[in-house]
Amino acid sequence: MKRNIYADFSYLFVLAASFGGVIVLGAFVAPVVFNTDKLPVNILIDHYNAGIIMAEIFHRFSYWLYFVALFVVIYEAIQYKMAKRDSVIIASSSLVVFASLMFSVVYAPRILAMQALGAEATQSDTFTNIHLAAEIDFKLLAVSLAVLFIRRLMLMKID
């Protein structure tokens, strides 16, 4: 069966773009938004409002993560049927789907809901725990995307 290079390229592109998005949001956007007092211009946003901005950014990124999860499931199911998989691919693709959906379906909506209750709700232990879990999930997503990208690239080279 002839290999579809466009599907393979698209898949690797989506994985790389998703990894880039996770890194940019986590390492660049969040520190800037939450530390506006350190900017050279006179912009000062309190922590609560910075959180609202970041939550909206992550909420919008969640739509991309829905697409990524669906694309990974479809592509990997096709590859599974063609016997082009291994345990690393299965584990990392499962983690990508799990982490994407956990972030998009559970963490982002709960954080938005608690922020809608006001600044006091964001000071609670519950909010802190949900936020910490979302951070861990985002890091897990980054690692699993990188592993899946590298392993899928390695398997393509072997073919």
VEXDREN-2710 file (C-alpha; in Angstrom, 1 decimal):
% VEXDREN-2710
k/r/px/py/pz
1/MET/0.0/0.0/0.0
2/LYS/1.4/3.4/-1.0
3/ARG/2.2/5.7/1.8
4/ASN/0.3/9.0/2.0
5/ILE/3.1/11.5/2.5
6/TYR/0.7/14.4/2.9
7/ALA/-1.1/12.8/5.8
8/ASP/2.2/11.9/7.5
9/PHE/3.5/15.5/7.0
10/SER/0.2/17.0/8.3
11/TYR/0.3/14.8/11.3
12/LEU/3.9/15.7/12.2
13/PHE/3.1/19.4/11.5
14/VAL/0.1/19.3/13.9
15/LEU/2.2/17.5/16.6
16/ALA/5.0/20.1/16.3
17/ALA/2.6/23.0/16.2
18/SER/0.8/21.7/19.3
19/PHE/4.1/21.3/21.1
20/GLY/5.1/24.8/20.1
21/GLY/1.8/26.2/21.3
22/VAL/2.1/24.4/24.7
23/ILE/5.7/25.8/25.1
24/VAL/4.8/29.3/24.0
25/LEU/1.8/29.5/26.2
26/GLY/3.4/28.0/29.3
27/ALA/6.9/29.5/29.0
28/PHE/6.4/32.8/27.4
29/VAL/2.8/34.1/27.5
30/ALA/1.9/33.2/31.1
31/PRO/5.1/34.7/32.7
32/VAL/4.5/38.0/30.8
33/VAL/0.8/38.2/31.6
34/PHE/1.3/37.5/35.3
35/ASN/4.3/39.8/35.6
36/THR/3.1/43.0/34.0
37/ASP/4.8/45.0/36.7
38/LYS/8.2/44.0/35.2
39/LEU/7.4/45.3/31.7
40/PRO/9.2/48.5/30.6
41/VAL/5.9/50.2/29.9
42/ASN/3.3/51.3/32.4
43/ILE/0.9/48.4/32.3
44/LEU/-0.2/47.0/35.6
45/ILE/-2.8/44.2/35.8
46/ASP/-3.7/42.7/39.1
47/HIS/-3.2/38.9/39.5
48/TYR/-7.0/38.2/39.3
49/ASN/-7.4/40.0/36.0
50/ALA/-4.2/38.5/34.6
51/GLY/-5.7/35.1/35.5
52/ILE/-8.8/36.0/33.5
53/ILE/-6.8/36.9/30.5
54/MET/-4.7/33.7/30.7
55/ALA/-7.8/31.6/31.2
56/GLU/-9.4/33.0/28.1
57/ILE/-6.2/32.3/26.1
58/PHE/-6.1/28.7/27.4
59/HIS/-9.9/28.4/26.7
60/ARG/-9.3/29.3/23.1
61/PHE/-6.3/27.0/22.9
62/SER/-8.6/24.2/24.1
63/TYR/-10.4/24.3/20.7
64/TRP/-7.0/23.4/19.1
65/LEU/-6.5/20.6/21.6
66/TYR/-9.9/19.1/20.7
67/PHE/-8.7/19.0/17.1
68/VAL/-5.4/17.5/18.1
69/ALA/-7.0/14.8/20.1
70/LEU/-9.3/13.9/17.3
71/PHE/-6.5/14.0/14.7
72/VAL/-4.3/11.8/16.8
73/VAL/-7.1/9.2/17.4
74/ILE/-7.9/9.0/13.7
75/TYR/-4.3/9.0/12.4
76/GLU/-3.1/6.5/15.0
77/ALA/-6.1/4.2/14.4
78/ILE/-5.3/4.1/10.7
79/GLN/-1.6/3.4/11.6
80/TYR/-2.6/0.7/14.0
81/LYS/-4.7/-1.1/11.4
82/MET/-1.6/-0.9/9.1
83/ALA/0.6/-2.4/11.9
84/LYS/2.7/0.7/12.0
85/ARG/2.9/1.2/15.8
86/ASP/4.7/0.1/18.9
87/SER/4.3/0.5/22.6
88/VAL/5.9/3.9/22.7
89/ILE/3.5/5.2/20.0
90/ILE/0.5/3.7/21.8
91/ALA/1.4/5.1/25.2
92/SER/2.4/8.6/24.0
93/SER/-0.6/9.0/21.7
94/SER/-2.9/7.8/24.5
95/LEU/-1.3/10.4/26.8
96/VAL/-1.7/13.2/24.2
97/VAL/-5.4/12.4/23.8
98/PHE/-5.9/12.0/27.6
99/ALA/-4.0/15.2/28.5
100/SER/-5.6/17.2/25.7
101/LEU/-9.1/16.2/26.8
102/MET/-8.4/16.6/30.5
103/PHE/-7.2/20.1/29.9
104/SER/-10.0/21.1/27.5
105/VAL/-12.9/19.3/29.1
106/VAL/-12.0/19.4/32.8
107/TYR/-9.4/22.0/33.9
108/ALA/-10.1/25.0/31.6
109/PRO/-13.9/25.0/32.2
110/ARG/-13.5/24.6/36.0
111/ILE/-11.0/27.4/36.2
112/LEU/-13.2/29.6/34.1
113/ALA/-16.2/28.7/36.3
114/MET/-14.3/29.5/39.5
115/GLN/-13.1/32.8/38.1
116/ALA/-16.7/33.7/37.3
117/LEU/-17.5/33.4/41.0
118/GLY/-15.0/36.2/41.7
119/ALA/-11.6/36.9/43.1
120/GLU/-12.4/35.1/46.4
121/ALA/-13.0/31.8/44.7
122/THR/-9.5/32.0/43.1
123/GLN/-7.9/32.3/46.5
124/SER/-9.3/28.9/47.6
125/ASP/-7.4/25.7/48.0
126/THR/-9.7/24.1/45.5
127/PHE/-8.7/26.6/42.8
128/THR/-5.1/26.2/43.7
129/ASN/-5.3/22.4/43.4
130/ILE/-7.2/22.6/40.1
131/HIS/-4.7/25.1/38.7
132/LEU/-1.7/22.9/39.8
133/ALA/-3.3/19.9/38.2
134/ALA/-3.8/21.8/35.0
135/GLU/-0.1/22.9/35.0
136/ILE/1.0/19.2/35.5
137/ASP/-1.4/18.1/32.7
138/PHE/0.0/20.8/30.4
139/LYS/3.6/19.6/31.1
140/LEU/2.5/16.0/30.5
141/LEU/1.0/17.1/27.2
142/ALA/4.2/18.7/26.2
143/VAL/6.3/15.7/27.0
144/SER/3.9/13.2/25.3
145/LEU/3.7/15.4/22.2
146/ALA/7.5/15.5/21.9
147/VAL/7.8/11.7/22.5
148/LEU/5.0/11.0/19.9
149/PHE/6.6/13.3/17.3
150/ILE/10.1/11.8/17.7
151/ARG/8.9/8.2/17.8
152/ARG/6.5/8.7/14.8
153/LEU/9.4/10.4/12.9
154/MET/11.7/7.4/13.7
155/LEU/9.1/4.9/12.5
156/MET/8.7/6.9/9.2
157/LYS/12.4/6.8/8.6
158/ILE/12.5/3.0/9.1
159/ASP/9.9/2.6/6.4
END
